[in-house]
Amino acid sequence: MKAFFEDPALLVGLPLLVLGLLGVGMAVLAGLAPQPAAAGVAKHAAHPGPEEYVKIGLTLGVITAVEVMIYYFSIPRPLFISMLMVFSLSKFLIVLMWFMHLKFDSRLFSVAFATGIVAAVSVFTVVIVTLGGNIV
């Protein structure tokens, strides 16, 4: 593992390869996304009402409370960080799908945002590990 982090070609090449593969995946998924219907005939799913937004807000509050609670338990650091990352990602996706209305838009937008969060988490992990963080 140490040889990987000391080889500049791998440190630069591997993240670029991953980003390239993500771009290819995004292009393929965009091609598979359903095309809009004929002009004036597009159907949209019904947007949620105020009750559903309250439920979503409560769900986000519960997830945040669980994140704060696990801080006070003695959980091994790698598991703790992994749990926080999963909770953060789930909150991100909930906000993305409902509050940004991506659940009701073209799948292309959802793929673009999902690709963005995967790239951000990947870059974050590489930077932390490169700088000597102890998450692996």
Summary of the structure (lengths in Angstrom):
residues: 136
radius of gyration: 19.3
end to end distance: 10.7
largest distance: 58.8
contacts: 295
relative contact order: 0.13
helix: 75%
strand: 0%
